[in-house]
Amino acid sequence: MGYPPLISNTGSCLRLSILGLPIIGLTPDSTEWLNNTAGTLATAMQGAADDAKRQGIPVWFSNPKNDFEGQAVCGDPEQVHGIVKTLTASDDPIKDWPLINKYGLSAQSFHPKIGGAFLYANSLERTLAGMGL
């Protein structure tokens, strides 16, 4: 399973602009870099699957990029968590966010919501159906 783009709409929901002050948060260029990184990872994963297939290993690769189009962080509907500050029982801010642990950021941040899990499942089902499985 590949990585989809992490952020939609140039990351507009992760940026704060106050008149006269520099923009705080992700710039459109940073958003583009992050999304390109997801594409690079997906390409590498596809290459690994292709290498394994050439060696006779029955493996398939599914790329959920199109499924998440416009629905990543800042998307509509947003199917990937943005910044989550409500902690769960398994969150350990001191370990998960050592430099900014006092802000109580959850490890859920930048991971799929339930709707995002469905988008991954849709991609996987389509890939498997295309293989006759």
N, C-alpha and C positions, 0 to 999 in steps of 0.2 A: 504494500500500500504506500503510495507516494504522499508527499506533503502538499496540501493546497496552499494558495497564497494566504498569508496570515491576516492581512489587513485590507479592507475595502475602502472606497471613497477617499483615497489618499490619506487615510488616518485622521480625518477631520475631527472625530470624537476624542482623539488623544492629543489635542492641541488646544492651547489657551492663548487667546490674543487679548491683551489689554492695551488700550490706546496709549501710544507713546513708549511702550516697553517692547523688548524683543519677544518673539513668540516662544512660548514654553511648551515643550512636548515634541512629538514627532513631526518632522518636516515632510513634505511630499517626497523629497529625495531620500530620506531615511526609510520611508514607507516603501518606495520602489526598491531600495536595496534589500530590505527584509523579504519582500515578495520574490525578488530575483533569487535570493538565497534558497527559498523554498523550491523554486524551479530547478536550481542546481542540484539540490538534494534529491529531488524526484528523478532527475536525469541520471544521477549516479545509481540510484536504486534500480531504475529500469535497466541500466547497464549490467548491474550485478545479476538481475534476473535473466537477462539475455545470455550472460556468460554461463550461468548454471544450466540454462536450457540447452546450450550447445554441448554441454557435457552429459546430456541425457537425463537431467534431473527435471521431473515434471513440476514446473514452477510458472506462476503467472504474476503479472504486475498490473495493478490497477491504479490509475491516476485520477484522484478526485478533484482535480483543478476546476473543471467545468461545473461540477456539482456545487462547489462553494462560491462560484462567481457572484459577486455582489453580496455575499452573506457571511463574510469573515468578520473580524472585529471592525466595528463602525458600519457594518452592512445593514441591509433592511430586507428581511429580518436578520438580525445578528445571530449567527449560529456558532460563534466562537466567543468565549468570554473575553472581555477586555480586562481592565484592572478590577479584580475582585478583592474587596477589603474585609468581607465577612469570612471569618475563619471557620474551618470545619475541624472535627476532632483529630483528623490526621495531619492537619497543618502544623508545621514547626517553623515559625518565622525565623528563629535564630539560625537554623540550619538552611532553610530554603532561600532566605534573603539576607545573608550575613551583613551586608553593608547598610541595608535599610530596614532591618527587622523591626524597629520600633513603630513602623507604620502599619504593621499587621496585614501584609499582603498575603492572599491565599495562593496556594499552588494551583488552584483552578484557573488563575489568570492565564490568558492566552492558550487555553485548552478548549476543546469542543464542548458545547452545551449538548443536551439530549438531542436537539434538532441536528446538531453537527454530527453526532453519532449516526443518525439516520442517513445523512448525506454520504458518510463513509460507506455505510451498508449498501446504499443505492449503487455506488460505484463498484463495490465488490460484486454485488449480484449481477450487474450488467457485464462485468468482466467474465464471471463464471458462466453466465448464460451464453456468451460468445464463444466459449470453449466447449460448449456442449455438456457442461457439468450440471 
